Amino acid sequence: MITSEKKQAVIADLASAKNDTGSPAVQVGILTKRIEELTAHLKANKHDFAARRGLLQMVGKRKRLLKYLAEQDGKAYLALVKKLGLRK
């Protein structure tokens, strides 16, 4: 589970305005941190299939948000992918 401090750091890093917590870029950033933590958990607990299903759902949601962002603003999409270190 992502801590509130890590979540606030991601929001502060990716927010376009002071109160921006729901933009696609912020949502992708939060999902990326959650995916990283869950991936580390699954490396230690290979048989946690419920967590694996949750991970796959998060990856799918992040993929949909990135697709939406790419359609709306291609430059912002490329900047976000580069900043988070994701593959295109």
N, C-alpha and C positions, 0 to 999 in steps of 0.2 A: 504494500500500500504506500502510495506516495505521501510524504509528510506535507503539512500545510506550508512549511518554510520553503521546501523545494517547489511547491506549486506556485507560491507567491513570487519566487525568483524567476520562474518560467514566464509568468504573467508580466512581470516588470520588464523582462527582456524582449518579449514579443508584442506587447500591447502597443496599439497605434495611438491611443488616448489614455488619459488617467484612469478612467473607469472601464476600460475595455477588457472584459473577461470572457466574452462570447464570440469574438470574431473567429473565423476559420483558422487563422494563423495561430492564435492562442490555443484553440482546441487541439490542433495538430501537435503543438508543443507539449501540452499536458499529456496527450495520448502517447507521445513518443517516450516521455519519462516513465509512464506507467508500463509501457511495453518493455523498456529496458530492465526495469525492476522485476517484472514477471518472467522475463527470459532468464535472468540470473536465478530466480527461484526454481524454474523448471530444469535448469542444468543440475541442480542438487536433488530435485525430487522428480525423477523421470516418470513416475507412475501417477502423478497428479493430473488426471485427465480433465477434471472440472476446470482447473486453472488453465490447461491447454486450450480448452474450448473458449474460455474468456479471452485468452490471448488472441485467438483467431478472430473473435468478434471485434476486438479493439483494432487489430490490423485492418480488417475490412472497413471499419468506420473511418479510420485515418485515411485509407485509400480513397474513399468516397469524398471526404472533405478536401483532400488534395486535388482530386479531379474537379470539384466545384471551383476551388481557388484558381486552378489553371484555366478554366473556362472564363472566369470573371476577370482575372488580372494575371496575365502570363509572367510579367516581370516580378510581381510579388511572390508568385509561386516559385520561380527560379531562385529568388533570394532566400526564401524560407527553406527550400530543399538544401541549398548550399550551407545555410546557417546551422541546420540540424544534422547535416551529414547524411542525408537520405539519398537513395538511388532514385533517378528519374523514372 
